[in-house]
Amino acid sequence: MSKLDELPFAVTPLVRDACLCLHVQRAARAVARRYDEVLRPLGLTNGQFSLMMSLNRPEPPTMGQVSAVLAMDRTTLTANLKPLARRGLLAVAVDKADRRSRRLRLTPAGRKLLAAALPLWDEAQRANELLMDGSDPERLRADLRALS
C-alpha cells in the first residue's frame, strides 16, 4: 500500500473484512461470553477457569510457568490471582529452591471448584464447536496456536 495523506473511506470495509486481529478479537469475545455464561453459577469467569486449570499439575508451577502458558505478563497474572486467593481457591508460596520465585497451587477448595467447573466448561466447549458446523475445530486450534 502506498503512503496516503488521507485514507479513502472505501478502504475501511476492506480492512474490516480482512483484518485477522479484528476477527480473532470478535470471535474471542463471543466465545468467552459463552464460557462465562455457563461458569457464572460457580462464580467463575472463563479466565479464572483457565488460570485454575493451569495450576492443576502434580507439582505447583512457578508464576513464570503459568504466565507463559496463559501468554500473560506477571503483573496481569498477579492481578488475576488476587480474587482467587481471596476466595481461598489458590495459595502462593515462596519457592524452596529459589526464594525469589513464587509457586502457585490450588487449595482443596480450588480443586473441588475446578472439578465442579469441568462439566460446565465441557458444555460450553461442545456448544462452541457446534457453532462451527462444517469446520474443523482441531484445525482452528492449530491455526490459533500458530498465531500465538
N, C-alpha and C positions, 0 to 999 in steps of 0.2 A: 504494500500500500504506500502511496506517495504521501508526503507531508502536505497537510492542508491547513489553511488559516482558519477555516470554518468547516465544521462537519456537516455534510448534507444529511437532511432528515431521512433520506432513503437508506442510509447505512444502518440506522437504528434497528429496523426489523431483521436485517441480515445478521447483525451481531447477536441480537436477541435469539434468533433461531439457531445459530451455530455455536454459541458460547458454551463450551463444556463446563466451565465454572458455574455459570448460571443454572444449567440443567442439573448438575450434581448437587448444588445447594438446594434447589427447589425440591428435588427428589429426597434429599436427606431430611429436610424439614417435614415433608409429608410422611415419610417412613417413620421418623422419630415420633411424630404425633400418634401414629397407630400403636407403637410400643408404649408410649407414655399412657395412653388411654387404658390399655389392659393392665399395666403395672400400678396405676393410680390407687386401687383398693388396698395395696400394700404400703402406700406412702412412698413409692419409689418412682424415679424417672428412669428413662432408658439409659441415661448417662451414669446414674448411680448403679444400675444393674450391671452395666459393662465394667465399671470400676470394681464393684464387688466380685464379679466373675474373674477379673484379672488377678484378684488376691486368692482365689481358690486353687491353691497349689500345695504340694506336700511340705515345702519349705517357704516361710514368709519371704516374699520378694522385697528388694530394695525399692526406694522411691524412684530411682533411676530406671530400674527394670520396668516398673509399672508405667512411668511416663513414656517410655519407648513403645510399649505395647499399645498405649492409647494415643500415641502421637500428640502428647500434651506436655507443655513446659511445666517445670516443677512448681512455679508459682500458681498456675491454674490447678495443678493436681492438689496442692496443699489446700487451696480454697474449696475444692470438691470433696476433700477428705473430711473437713471440719463438721459438716452436718451429719455425716455417717458416724463419726467418732462421738458426737454429742448424743446420738441415739444409742450408743453402746454397741454398734454393729461392727466396728473395727478398732484395732489398737495400733498405736505407733510406738515402736521401741528402738532404743539405740542398738545398732549392730555390734555384737560382741567382738567381731573380727576387725571392725573399723568404726571407731567411736564417732567419726564424722558423719557416718551414714545412718539412715533410719530404715527399719524393716517394718512392713505392714502385714497385719494378719487379721483375718476375720475372727470375731469373738463367737462363742457358741450361739448367741442371739443372731449374729450376722449370718452364720452358716444355716441356721434354721430359716431365716427370712429368704435367703438365696434359694434354698430348696423349695420353698413355697412359691417363689417367683418363677422358677423354671417352667412349670406348665403354662403360666400366663405368657411368658416370653415365646414359648413354642406356638401358642395360639396366634400371636402377632406375626411370628415368622411364617406360619402357614398362610395367613391372610395376605401378607405382603407378596409371597411367592405366587398365590393365586391371581393376584392383580397382574402378574407378568405372563399371563396365559400365552403360550406360543413362543415364549422366550426361554432362554437357558439361564436360570439363576446362578449356576456354577460358573458359567462364562462371565456373567456380570461380576461376580465376586473376584474372579481372576483379573478382570479388567480394572476393577477398583483397586485391587492390591497393586497392580502395575502403576497406577496413578499416585498411589500413596508411597 
